[in-house]
Amino acid sequence: MCYHLYRSSVSNNKIFRNSDIFKNIIRDRVRFLSENQFIIGDNAYPLYMWCITPYIDISNLQAHHLHFNKRHTQTRQVIERSFLHFYLAALYVSNTLI
C-alpha cells in the first residue's frame, strides 16, 4: 500500500490504522461496508469482523486453515496486482499528458 504522506519504510498496518477509511469504518461500519463486504489484510493488519487476516500460527493449523490461508493469499495477490496495474496506467496517462 502506497500513501503519499508516508515513507516507503512505514508498515502497511500503520498506514491503514491512520487512514481515513479505517477511522470511518471504526466510527460507522455500515455506512462504508455492507454486512457482506470485507477488507482483506495481511497478517500485520488488525483482525476485525470486517478485516479478514490469515491464520498466523502455521505450525498448528489444520487442513481447512491452510486452505483458507492459500485462498486468502491468492485473493490478496489479485487485488495487489490490480492496484499495480491501475497505478501504472495512471502513471502512463499522466506522463503522456505532460
Secondary structure by P-SEA (a helix, b strand, c coil): cccccccccccaaaaaaacaaaaaaaacccccccccbbbbbcccccccccccccccccccccaaaaaaaaaaaaaaaaaaaaaaaaaaaaaaaaaaac
